[in-house]
């Protein structure tokens, strides 16, 4: 089935049902149920230790639930061949470190999942065309020959996004992609995410963050997590509220919206 037809026939890109993850006596997440409709654009928000990254690792097929079920792109973890599933998932983690290769090689090597180009492997014409499109989308076209060691933190993050997209995934997971960025770097990255969502609205995206101001304007839904449990989940307009944020952080929070973005102030 063609990707577009497959996506149209799949109502939910992600579905977690009564999921608990334990490591020894520690419960990382507990009784989490969460549905992500295909083509929706989520932000997972919460304080440190809330379980955000655990949920993302479940969504990426990197971790299994201790109890409960996880369905990713219509496939149940534990019943699907993970290497095949991961070919449909783009993963962005700014903590990832790549070899000191040029940007274009790092992006292209996302096709093979390698750190740099493999010997005797050559990209197809379609892959080279996609490389050009992605470098333009992420603002890295002028720096395609620059090596990893010469990139700023923001440029590395945008390179990782292009690398994740080179395989044309059906699901894109971003684990705190603005980590370590200054204000210009953060805003540039969020614009890239907005542009990507406008260009590929059928691509389901999930982004984890600690901070309200890092929620991109194109976000459709939010999942609020606290102490390993779901505090609230749903459309951003009705779920991202001052009352919910106050409960999330244990502070009196006032939520403001400016030009489609959200900002939280302690009262």
C-alpha positions in Angstrom: 0.0 0.0 0.0 1.3 3.5 -0.9 2.3 5.7 2.1 -0.6 8.2 1.6 -3.2 5.4 1.2 -1.8 3.6 4.3 -2.0 6.8 6.4 -5.5 7.5 5.2 -6.6 4.1 6.4 -4.9 4.4 9.8 -7.0 6.5 12.2 -4.3 6.6 14.9 -0.5 6.8 14.5 0.0 6.0 18.2 -2.2 4.3 20.7 -1.1 3.5 24.3 -3.6 1.7 26.5 -3.1 1.3 30.3 0.7 1.4 29.9 3.0 1.1 32.9 6.8 1.0 32.6 8.8 -0.2 35.7 12.5 -0.4 36.2 13.1 -2.4 39.4 10.8 -0.8 42.0 10.6 2.5 40.1 7.5 3.3 38.1 8.6 5.5 35.2 5.0 5.8 33.8 1.8 4.4 35.2 -1.5 3.5 33.6 -0.9 5.9 30.7 -3.6 5.8 27.9 -3.0 8.1 24.9 -4.3 8.2 21.4 -2.6 10.2 18.6 -4.7 10.6 15.5 -2.8 10.3 12.2 -1.7 13.7 11.0 -1.9 15.4 14.4 0.9 17.5 15.8 1.5 17.0 19.5 3.6 18.5 22.2 4.3 16.5 25.4 4.9 18.9 28.2 5.8 18.4 31.9 8.5 18.9 34.5 11.6 16.7 35.0 10.8 13.1 35.8 7.3 13.3 34.5 7.7 10.4 32.1 7.9 12.4 28.8 10.9 10.7 27.4 9.7 7.3 28.5 6.5 7.8 26.5 8.6 8.9 23.5 10.8 5.8 23.7 7.7 3.7 23.7 6.4 5.5 20.6 9.7 4.9 18.8 9.8 1.2 19.6 12.9 1.6 21.8 11.2 0.5 25.0 8.5 -2.1 25.7 5.7 -1.5 28.3 5.8 -3.6 31.5 2.1 -3.8 31.3 -0.5 -2.5 28.8 -0.2 -2.3 25.0 1.5 0.1 22.6 0.4 0.3 18.9 2.7 2.3 16.6 1.6 3.0 13.0 -0.9 0.2 13.3 1.6 -2.3 14.6 1.7 -3.7 18.2 5.0 -3.7 20.0 6.0 -7.3 20.7 4.3 -8.5 17.5 6.2 -6.5 14.9 9.7 -6.7 13.5 11.3 -3.5 15.0 13.8 -2.8 12.3 11.0 -2.6 9.8 8.9 -0.4 12.0 11.7 2.0 12.7 12.2 2.6 9.0 8.8 4.5 9.3 9.8 6.6 12.2 12.1 9.7 12.2 13.9 10.3 15.5 15.5 13.6 16.6 17.5 13.8 19.7 19.9 16.8 20.1 22.1 14.7 22.4 23.0 12.5 19.4 26.6 12.9 18.3 27.6 12.2 14.7 31.0 11.8 13.0 32.8 14.8 11.7 31.4 14.6 8.2 29.8 17.3 6.0 26.1 18.1 6.5 25.0 16.6 3.3 26.7 13.3 4.1 25.2 13.2 7.6 21.7 13.8 6.2 22.1 11.2 3.4 23.5 8.6 5.7 20.1 8.7 7.5 18.9 6.5 4.6 21.2 3.7 5.7 21.1 4.5 9.4 24.8 4.8 9.5 27.2 7.4 10.9 28.5 8.8 7.6 28.2 7.3 4.2 28.7 3.6 3.8 31.5 2.3 1.4 30.1 1.4 -2.0 26.7 2.9 -1.3 25.4 5.6 -3.6 22.2 7.6 -3.1 19.5 7.5 -5.8 18.5 10.5 -7.8 15.3 10.7 -5.8 17.3 10.7 -2.5 19.6 13.4 -3.8 16.5 15.5 -4.8 15.0 14.9 -1.3 18.4 16.0 0.2 18.2 19.3 -1.6 14.6 19.9 -0.5 15.4 19.1 3.1 18.4 21.3 3.3 16.3 24.2 1.9 13.5 23.4 4.4 15.9 23.4 7.4 17.9 26.4 6.3 21.1 24.3 5.9 21.5 24.5 2.1 24.3 27.1 2.3 26.1 25.0 4.9 25.8 21.6 3.2 29.6 21.2 3.0 30.3 22.3 6.6 31.4 19.5 9.0 29.7 18.6 12.2 32.4 20.0 14.4 31.9 23.4 12.8 28.2 23.6 13.4 26.4 25.5 16.1 24.0 23.7 18.4 21.1 25.0 16.4 22.6 24.0 13.1 23.2 20.5 14.5 19.6 20.3 15.5 18.4 21.3 12.1 20.8 18.8 10.5 19.3 16.0 12.7 15.8 17.0 11.6 16.8 16.8 7.9 18.5 13.4 8.6 15.3 12.1 10.3 13.2 13.2 7.3 15.4 11.8 4.5 13.7 8.4 4.9 10.2 10.0 4.4 8.9 8.7 7.8 5.2 8.4 8.7 5.9 9.5 12.3 8.4 12.1 13.5 9.5 12.1 17.2 11.5 15.1 18.6 13.0 14.7 22.1 13.6 18.2 23.4 15.0 19.5 20.1 15.6 23.0 21.5 17.9 21.8 24.2 20.9 24.1 24.6 19.7 26.7 22.0 19.8 30.4 22.5 16.7 32.5 21.6 17.6 32.9 17.8 18.4 29.2 17.5 15.2 28.2 19.3 13.0 30.4 17.2 14.7 29.3 13.9 14.1 25.6 14.9 10.4 26.2 15.8 9.9 27.9 12.4 11.4 24.9 10.7 8.9 22.7 12.6 6.0 24.9 11.6 7.2 24.9 7.9 7.5 21.1 8.0 4.0 20.7 9.4 2.6 23.0 6.7 4.5 21.1 3.9 3.6 17.6 5.2 0.4 17.9 7.2 -0.2 14.2 6.9 3.1 13.5 8.9 2.3 12.8 12.5 4.7 14.7 14.8 5.3 14.5 18.6 7.7 16.9 20.3 8.8 16.7 24.0 9.6 19.9 25.9 9.8 21.3 29.4 8.8 24.8 28.5 5.5 26.3 27.3 7.3 28.9 25.1 8.9 26.0 23.1 5.5 24.8 21.9 5.4 25.5 18.2 2.5 27.6 16.8 1.5 24.6 14.5 0.8 22.3 17.5 -2.7 20.8 17.4 -2.7 18.9 20.7 -0.9 18.6 24.0 -0.2 15.8 26.4 0.5 17.1 30.0 2.4 14.6 32.2 3.1 14.7 35.9 4.7 12.0 38.1 4.5 9.4 35.3 0.8 9.9 34.7 -1.4 11.8 32.3 -2.7 15.0 33.8 -4.6 16.1 30.7 -4.5 15.5 26.9 -6.4 17.0 24.0 -6.6 20.0 21.6 -4.2 22.7 22.6 -6.9 25.4 22.7 -8.8 23.6 25.5 -6.0 21.6 27.2 -3.2 24.2 27.5 -4.8 26.3 30.2 -3.6 28.3 33.3 -5.4 25.9 35.6 -3.8 22.8 34.0 -0.4 24.4 34.1 -0.8 25.4 37.7 -1.6 21.7 38.5 1.2 20.5 36.4 3.9 22.6 38.0 2.5 23.2 41.5 2.6 26.9 41.0 0.0 29.6 40.2 0.5 30.1 36.5 -1.0 32.6 34.1 -1.0 31.6 30.5 -0.7 34.2 27.8 -1.0 33.8 24.0 0.8 36.1 21.7 0.7 35.8 17.8 -0.2 32.1 18.1 2.4 31.2 20.7 2.0 30.5 24.4 3.9 31.9 27.4 3.6 31.0 31.1 4.1 33.5 33.9 4.2 32.6 37.6 1.7 34.8 39.5 
